[in-house]
C-alpha cells in the first residue's frame, strides 16, 4: 500500500479528517463502490514520514473461509511489527477455531507494544455472521495503542455500541468522500486537463463528486482534443455515469489495451504471463504497468508489481461488456485460464474457471485430486462452495469423495460414510490411472472415519492396503499425492496405535511426521507427533515423555497448544508424569487435556483422560473418585469396537479399585463375566490377585499371578509385571515368607529402575514391603528412597507441615549425591557409584549440608525429605 | 417462508445501456424520464441478487416497488370457520 500513483491528488482535507478519525479506537469508512475509500487509505498509509505501523488486509471477494482472512491479518501484523522472521509462519488447520485465533491475534497485538493501525479493506466481503461476530470481539478488545480502520461498501451489523458510547468510534461516509468543486479543479489540474471553470463545475455536478466518475472522466479528458465538448456531451447524456465513462474510456484505448482489459476481466487477478495467454499476444506486462501508472483502476498486488487487480466496479463492467461483445470466446478464455492456474498450482482458481467453462467432469476430477490439500490449507468452506456450484442432477462420482472429506471435517460422520460408499462403488469403473489415487484417498478417509467413531473392527483391509509399499508411481503421482500420503500415514498410524499394532504405529507415524515436515504441513506433523507420543507406551518412559514434549512444543509454536490434535500427547504426558510419581505436574497436564477436548472429540481420548484421572486419584488414596473415573472409562471402552489397546488396563483398574473399596462381590461378578481372551491378560490376573488379597487369601493371590510371573500371560508392558512382583511380595509377606517378599520387591525395583517408576509402588500400597527390605541388600537404594519419599509425602501428615525453602538451590550433581545419602553407602561407595573421586563427593556433601543448613547426614536427609528434593523427578 | 416470485419494479437513476442491462437478463427495462425502470418476477433470493448487482455496478437506486400483492396460501387459517 505504499505506492501512490502520481495522478491521484493528495486530498489534504480528507487526509486530515482521517488523521483525526484515527485517534479514536475504530474508524469505519462506509461508502458505495467507487467512492475512493481504497485510494484514500493508500494515500494515507503511503504518505512519506507517516508515523504509524500499519497492517493491511483486504478481504478477498467471496471469501468463504474466514480462517484465511485471520491468517492474513496475523501475517500483516507480524510484518508491521517486524517479527515476521522470528516466528513460525502461521499455518492453516482443517478445523478452524475462530475464538482461539482471535485470542492469538490479540496477544500478538499486545506483544507488539506501541502504535499499530489495522486496516481492513472490503469488509463487506465477509460472508458469515460468525466472522463478523469474531471481528467485533477483536475490535472491542484492542490493546492500548492499537487502532483499526475498516472500509466497507455497506453498513455492517458490527455491534460496536460500547465503542460508540465511549466516543471511540469514528465514521467517514459517502458524503465526506465526495470531491468538492475545488478538489475537482485540483484533479483536473494535476492531470494536465485544460477545462474552464464552467466545464469543471458541470463535470462536478454530473458526477455528483463521485470519485470513480471523476477519475474515469479524467482518463478520457487527458489528451482529449476538445474537453469542453466532452463534458457537455457527458453532461447532456442520461446514461449512468459509470457505464458512459467506462465505455468512453475503453474506446479511447489502443486496440491491444482494450482487448487485454476485456479478455482478462474474467480473472480475479492477472499477471503478464496469464494475460499474454488470454490475448494470444506478448507484451501484456508492459501494458498492465502503464495502466497502473495512468489511473487508479488497475492496481498491483505485490511490491514487485507482477500481479494486478482491477477495481471491482471496473472489472464488473468489463466482464459484462466482454460477454456482450465476444460471447463465443468466453468459455475458451475460462479454459485457458484454468489450464494456467492448474499448471501453477492455484487449484481454487483452476476449478472455478473450469466450472465457468462448463467442463463439469474435468472440474470434478480437479477438485477431487486436490481436496486433501485444500482441506489442509483451511479451505473447507471454499471446497463446499465449489461443490455446491455443480449443477444438481449431474452426479460426478469423484465428487462423492470430496463431499465425504468435507463431511468428516465438519463432523457429519454418517453422511461421510454414505458418500464414501458411493465413492467406493465408483472405483472399479474409474480409469485405471486414477484407481490407485482414489483407493488411497478412500482408505485414508475410511480410517479417519473409523477413528472418529472409535470403530476399528472393519478397517483391516484399509490398513493392509495403505501399509503395503508403493511401487511404480509416476513423478506427478507422487507430487500430487504427498498431502494424501501424509494424511494416509497419519490415519494408519493412529488406528494401529489404538488397536495394539504399536510398533507398526510408531513406524508409520514417524514416517508421516517426517513427510509432513518435508512438504511443509505443520498441522499434520503435530498430529503425527502427538499420536507418536501416545504410541510410545512400549518405549522407556523417558522416550515417551520426550516425544510428547516435542509434539506439544511444536504445537505451541503454531498456537495450537490447546487444539484437539495435541490431546493425545497432553494426556500421555500426564500419564507418564503420574507413573513416575510427579502427581501435581501430571494433574496440570490433565487439566490442559480437558481444555483441548471438544464436543466431538472421539471416545478414545476421553477414555484415556478418565483412565489417567482415575489413576491419579488412586495414587492419592481417593478411591471413590477413582472408581467413578474408571467406571466412566469402562463405559467408553464398551463403545469402542475392535481390539483395543487399553481394554485390559481399564478393566484391571476398575476391578482393583472395587477390591480396594471392599466391593469384592461386584469385582468377582465382573471378573466371571469376562471372556477368556480378556481374562487371560496379565492386567486382569493382577486385578484378580488384588481381589484375593482383599478377601484375605494370599495363597490364592499367588496362584492368580503365576501365569504372569512365568511369562505365559500377555501383558501390555513391563509395568504390569512390576505390579505383579509387588503383589506377589505382599502375598509372601502375609504368608510370613519375608525372604520371598524381599526377593519379589527387589525384582520390582529392578524393573522399575530404568524409568524410575513410582506408581506401581504407590497403588499397591507397598510402603511396608519396601521398608522391611534391608537396605544393604538392595542394589536400588536411591530409587527405594525416592519411592518411599513419595509414599510418605503423600500421606496427610506430611502435607500439613509447611517447609521453608532452602537457602540456595542444589545443583544437579549435588542432587545426585543427595539421593545416596539416605542409603547406607559410605562416601567411597557413593563415589564409585557415581564414577567420581571421593574428594568430589566430599565437596558436594559439604555444599549440601551448607545449603540445607544441616549438621549431619541424617538431618540432611530429613531436610531433603521435607523439601521433597529426593522425589523431584528422574535423577538424570 | 420464501414467497413465490412476485412482480417488482426497480427504478434506477440514469438510462442503462446495453452493457449494464445484460447484468439483469430476467428484467425488462423501460425509460421513465431520466430513470430506467426494470420490471420482472423475482423471488426473495433473486430480488437480493439484483440489489447486490445494483450495488456492485455503482448504480443509483431510486425505488424498489412490489407490483403484485402477496397471496396468502389457502391454509393460512382464515378459511376455517370458527
Interface residues (C-beta under 8 A of the other chain):
Chain A: X32 X33 X34 X153 X154 X210 X212 X237 X238 X239 X240 X241 X242 X243 X244 X247 X312 X313 X316 X317 X320 X321 X323 X324
Chain B: X12 X13 X14 X15 X16 X17 X18 X19 X20 X22 X23 X31 X34 X55 X56 X57 X58 X59 X60
